[in-house]
């Protein structure tokens, strides 16, 4: 699993494979150790506010990410595949 290490002022470092990064960001946002790449974010307990936090974090690596991209690709696997092509 990708570890999100970073400075509290700048946020986590988002390096590594897209699946690992997206899973780590979601796990952190949901307050869990890991996230099943095929589980739906909302099935895992995410709210719209969680999506906003995740998008804000992921935009540090993928600045063109939109909120609708997360709603359209509601699993780690789907979102990471999309982000690999961005």
PyMOL commands that place a pseudoatom at each C-alpha (Angstrom):
pseudoatom trace, name=CA, resn=UNK, resi=1, chain=A, elem=C, hetatm=0, pos=[0.000, 0.000, 0.000]
pseudoatom trace, name=CA, resn=UNK, resi=2, chain=A, elem=C, hetatm=0, pos=[1.240, 3.495, -0.798]
pseudoatom trace, name=CA, resn=UNK, resi=3, chain=A, elem=C, hetatm=0, pos=[1.934, 5.488, 2.309]
pseudoatom trace, name=CA, resn=UNK, resi=4, chain=A, elem=C, hetatm=0, pos=[0.797, 9.089, 2.363]
pseudoatom trace, name=CA, resn=UNK, resi=5, chain=A, elem=C, hetatm=0, pos=[3.680, 10.868, 3.982]
pseudoatom trace, name=CA, resn=UNK, resi=6, chain=A, elem=C, hetatm=0, pos=[3.830, 14.596, 3.892]
pseudoatom trace, name=CA, resn=UNK, resi=7, chain=A, elem=C, hetatm=0, pos=[4.046, 17.884, 5.626]
pseudoatom trace, name=CA, resn=UNK, resi=8, chain=A, elem=C, hetatm=0, pos=[0.841, 19.007, 7.365]
pseudoatom trace, name=CA, resn=UNK, resi=9, chain=A, elem=C, hetatm=0, pos=[1.101, 22.329, 5.523]
pseudoatom trace, name=CA, resn=UNK, resi=10, chain=A, elem=C, hetatm=0, pos=[1.433, 20.833, 2.042]
pseudoatom trace, name=CA, resn=UNK, resi=11, chain=A, elem=C, hetatm=0, pos=[-0.407, 17.530, 2.424]
pseudoatom trace, name=CA, resn=UNK, resi=12, chain=A, elem=C, hetatm=0, pos=[0.562, 13.994, 1.495]
pseudoatom trace, name=CA, resn=UNK, resi=13, chain=A, elem=C, hetatm=0, pos=[3.087, 13.029, -1.153]
pseudoatom trace, name=CA, resn=UNK, resi=14, chain=A, elem=C, hetatm=0, pos=[1.193, 11.407, -4.001]
pseudoatom trace, name=CA, resn=UNK, resi=15, chain=A, elem=C, hetatm=0, pos=[3.805, 9.226, -5.656]
pseudoatom trace, name=CA, resn=UNK, resi=16, chain=A, elem=C, hetatm=0, pos=[3.461, 5.721, -7.004]
pseudoatom trace, name=CA, resn=UNK, resi=17, chain=A, elem=C, hetatm=0, pos=[0.985, 3.644, -8.944]
pseudoatom trace, name=CA, resn=UNK, resi=18, chain=A, elem=C, hetatm=0, pos=[-2.396, 5.336, -9.484]
pseudoatom trace, name=CA, resn=UNK, resi=19, chain=A, elem=C, hetatm=0, pos=[-4.316, 2.445, -7.875]
pseudoatom trace, name=CA, resn=UNK, resi=20, chain=A, elem=C, hetatm=0, pos=[-2.131, 2.599, -4.768]
pseudoatom trace, name=CA, resn=UNK, resi=21, chain=A, elem=C, hetatm=0, pos=[-2.340, 6.389, -4.525]
pseudoatom trace, name=CA, resn=UNK, resi=22, chain=A, elem=C, hetatm=0, pos=[-6.119, 6.539, -4.997]
pseudoatom trace, name=CA, resn=UNK, resi=23, chain=A, elem=C, hetatm=0, pos=[-6.626, 3.694, -2.511]
pseudoatom trace, name=CA, resn=UNK, resi=24, chain=A, elem=C, hetatm=0, pos=[-4.379, 5.377, 0.054]
pseudoatom trace, name=CA, resn=UNK, resi=25, chain=A, elem=C, hetatm=0, pos=[-6.125, 8.745, -0.314]
pseudoatom trace, name=CA, resn=UNK, resi=26, chain=A, elem=C, hetatm=0, pos=[-9.547, 7.122, 0.060]
pseudoatom trace, name=CA, resn=UNK, resi=27, chain=A, elem=C, hetatm=0, pos=[-8.406, 5.045, 3.029]
pseudoatom trace, name=CA, resn=UNK, resi=28, chain=A, elem=C, hetatm=0, pos=[-7.104, 8.179, 4.747]
pseudoatom trace, name=CA, resn=UNK, resi=29, chain=A, elem=C, hetatm=0, pos=[-10.313, 10.092, 3.995]
pseudoatom trace, name=CA, resn=UNK, resi=30, chain=A, elem=C, hetatm=0, pos=[-12.450, 7.242, 5.325]
pseudoatom trace, name=CA, resn=UNK, resi=31, chain=A, elem=C, hetatm=0, pos=[-10.257, 6.709, 8.377]
pseudoatom trace, name=CA, resn=UNK, resi=32, chain=A, elem=C, hetatm=0, pos=[-9.405, 3.113, 7.541]
pseudoatom trace, name=CA, resn=UNK, resi=33, chain=A, elem=C, hetatm=0, pos=[-6.206, 1.166, 6.885]
pseudoatom trace, name=CA, resn=UNK, resi=34, chain=A, elem=C, hetatm=0, pos=[-7.109, 0.024, 3.384]
pseudoatom trace, name=CA, resn=UNK, resi=35, chain=A, elem=C, hetatm=0, pos=[-9.801, 0.161, 0.720]
pseudoatom trace, name=CA, resn=UNK, resi=36, chain=A, elem=C, hetatm=0, pos=[-10.930, -2.645, -1.582]
pseudoatom trace, name=CA, resn=UNK, resi=37, chain=A, elem=C, hetatm=0, pos=[-10.182, -1.371, -5.122]
pseudoatom trace, name=CA, resn=UNK, resi=38, chain=A, elem=C, hetatm=0, pos=[-13.495, -2.761, -6.391]
pseudoatom trace, name=CA, resn=UNK, resi=39, chain=A, elem=C, hetatm=0, pos=[-15.724, -1.423, -3.606]
pseudoatom trace, name=CA, resn=UNK, resi=40, chain=A, elem=C, hetatm=0, pos=[-17.884, 1.614, -4.275]
pseudoatom trace, name=CA, resn=UNK, resi=41, chain=A, elem=C, hetatm=0, pos=[-16.854, 4.718, -2.367]
pseudoatom trace, name=CA, resn=UNK, resi=42, chain=A, elem=C, hetatm=0, pos=[-20.360, 5.338, -1.068]
pseudoatom trace, name=CA, resn=UNK, resi=43, chain=A, elem=C, hetatm=0, pos=[-20.706, 1.688, -0.053]
pseudoatom trace, name=CA, resn=UNK, resi=44, chain=A, elem=C, hetatm=0, pos=[-17.604, 2.253, 2.074]
pseudoatom trace, name=CA, resn=UNK, resi=45, chain=A, elem=C, hetatm=0, pos=[-19.254, 5.154, 3.881]
pseudoatom trace, name=CA, resn=UNK, resi=46, chain=A, elem=C, hetatm=0, pos=[-18.117, 8.128, 1.814]
pseudoatom trace, name=CA, resn=UNK, resi=47, chain=A, elem=C, hetatm=0, pos=[-20.234, 11.280, 1.707]
pseudoatom trace, name=CA, resn=UNK, resi=48, chain=A, elem=C, hetatm=0, pos=[-20.220, 14.192, -0.707]
pseudoatom trace, name=CA, resn=UNK, resi=49, chain=A, elem=C, hetatm=0, pos=[-17.918, 16.004, 1.730]
pseudoatom trace, name=CA, resn=UNK, resi=50, chain=A, elem=C, hetatm=0, pos=[-15.525, 13.045, 1.608]
pseudoatom trace, name=CA, resn=UNK, resi=51, chain=A, elem=C, hetatm=0, pos=[-15.496, 13.211, -2.190]
pseudoatom trace, name=CA, resn=UNK, resi=52, chain=A, elem=C, hetatm=0, pos=[-14.596, 16.908, -2.020]
pseudoatom trace, name=CA, resn=UNK, resi=53, chain=A, elem=C, hetatm=0, pos=[-11.656, 16.191, 0.307]
pseudoatom trace, name=CA, resn=UNK, resi=54, chain=A, elem=C, hetatm=0, pos=[-10.435, 13.338, -1.889]
pseudoatom trace, name=CA, resn=UNK, resi=55, chain=A, elem=C, hetatm=0, pos=[-10.676, 15.407, -5.076]
pseudoatom trace, name=CA, resn=UNK, resi=56, chain=A, elem=C, hetatm=0, pos=[-8.817, 18.289, -3.430]
pseudoatom trace, name=CA, resn=UNK, resi=57, chain=A, elem=C, hetatm=0, pos=[-6.008, 15.908, -2.425]
pseudoatom trace, name=CA, resn=UNK, resi=58, chain=A, elem=C, hetatm=0, pos=[-5.810, 14.057, -5.745]
pseudoatom trace, name=CA, resn=UNK, resi=59, chain=A, elem=C, hetatm=0, pos=[-5.689, 17.334, -7.693]
pseudoatom trace, name=CA, resn=UNK, resi=60, chain=A, elem=C, hetatm=0, pos=[-2.182, 17.845, -6.359]
pseudoatom trace, name=CA, resn=UNK, resi=61, chain=A, elem=C, hetatm=0, pos=[-1.111, 15.069, -8.745]
pseudoatom trace, name=CA, resn=UNK, resi=62, chain=A, elem=C, hetatm=0, pos=[-3.927, 15.222, -11.300]
pseudoatom trace, name=CA, resn=UNK, resi=63, chain=A, elem=C, hetatm=0, pos=[-4.906, 18.930, -11.487]
pseudoatom trace, name=CA, resn=UNK, resi=64, chain=A, elem=C, hetatm=0, pos=[-7.634, 18.377, -14.110]
pseudoatom trace, name=CA, resn=UNK, resi=65, chain=A, elem=C, hetatm=0, pos=[-9.605, 15.928, -11.932]
pseudoatom trace, name=CA, resn=UNK, resi=66, chain=A, elem=C, hetatm=0, pos=[-13.241, 16.965, -11.559]
pseudoatom trace, name=CA, resn=UNK, resi=67, chain=A, elem=C, hetatm=0, pos=[-15.747, 15.957, -8.915]
pseudoatom trace, name=CA, resn=UNK, resi=68, chain=A, elem=C, hetatm=0, pos=[-17.926, 14.400, -11.620]
pseudoatom trace, name=CA, resn=UNK, resi=69, chain=A, elem=C, hetatm=0, pos=[-14.995, 12.123, -12.514]
pseudoatom trace, name=CA, resn=UNK, resi=70, chain=A, elem=C, hetatm=0, pos=[-15.229, 10.534, -9.061]
pseudoatom trace, name=CA, resn=UNK, resi=71, chain=A, elem=C, hetatm=0, pos=[-19.012, 10.178, -9.188]
pseudoatom trace, name=CA, resn=UNK, resi=72, chain=A, elem=C, hetatm=0, pos=[-18.721, 8.621, -12.675]
pseudoatom trace, name=CA, resn=UNK, resi=73, chain=A, elem=C, hetatm=0, pos=[-15.979, 6.208, -11.547]
pseudoatom trace, name=CA, resn=UNK, resi=74, chain=A, elem=C, hetatm=0, pos=[-17.003, 5.224, -8.009]
pseudoatom trace, name=CA, resn=UNK, resi=75, chain=A, elem=C, hetatm=0, pos=[-14.304, 2.641, -7.265]
pseudoatom trace, name=CA, resn=UNK, resi=76, chain=A, elem=C, hetatm=0, pos=[-10.556, 2.910, -6.762]
pseudoatom trace, name=CA, resn=UNK, resi=77, chain=A, elem=C, hetatm=0, pos=[-9.954, 0.648, -9.769]
pseudoatom trace, name=CA, resn=UNK, resi=78, chain=A, elem=C, hetatm=0, pos=[-12.196, 2.678, -12.105]
pseudoatom trace, name=CA, resn=UNK, resi=79, chain=A, elem=C, hetatm=0, pos=[-10.867, 6.049, -10.977]
pseudoatom trace, name=CA, resn=UNK, resi=80, chain=A, elem=C, hetatm=0, pos=[-7.222, 4.920, -11.145]
pseudoatom trace, name=CA, resn=UNK, resi=81, chain=A, elem=C, hetatm=0, pos=[-7.695, 3.565, -14.702]
pseudoatom trace, name=CA, resn=UNK, resi=82, chain=A, elem=C, hetatm=0, pos=[-9.180, 6.914, -15.698]
pseudoatom trace, name=CA, resn=UNK, resi=83, chain=A, elem=C, hetatm=0, pos=[-6.373, 8.868, -14.012]
pseudoatom trace, name=CA, resn=UNK, resi=84, chain=A, elem=C, hetatm=0, pos=[-3.704, 6.761, -15.725]
pseudoatom trace, name=CA, resn=UNK, resi=85, chain=A, elem=C, hetatm=0, pos=[-5.027, 8.140, -19.012]
pseudoatom trace, name=CA, resn=UNK, resi=86, chain=A, elem=C, hetatm=0, pos=[-5.113, 11.787, -17.904]
for i in range(1, 86): cmd.bond("trace and resi %d" % i, "trace and resi %d" % (i + 1))
show_as sticks, trace
zoom trace
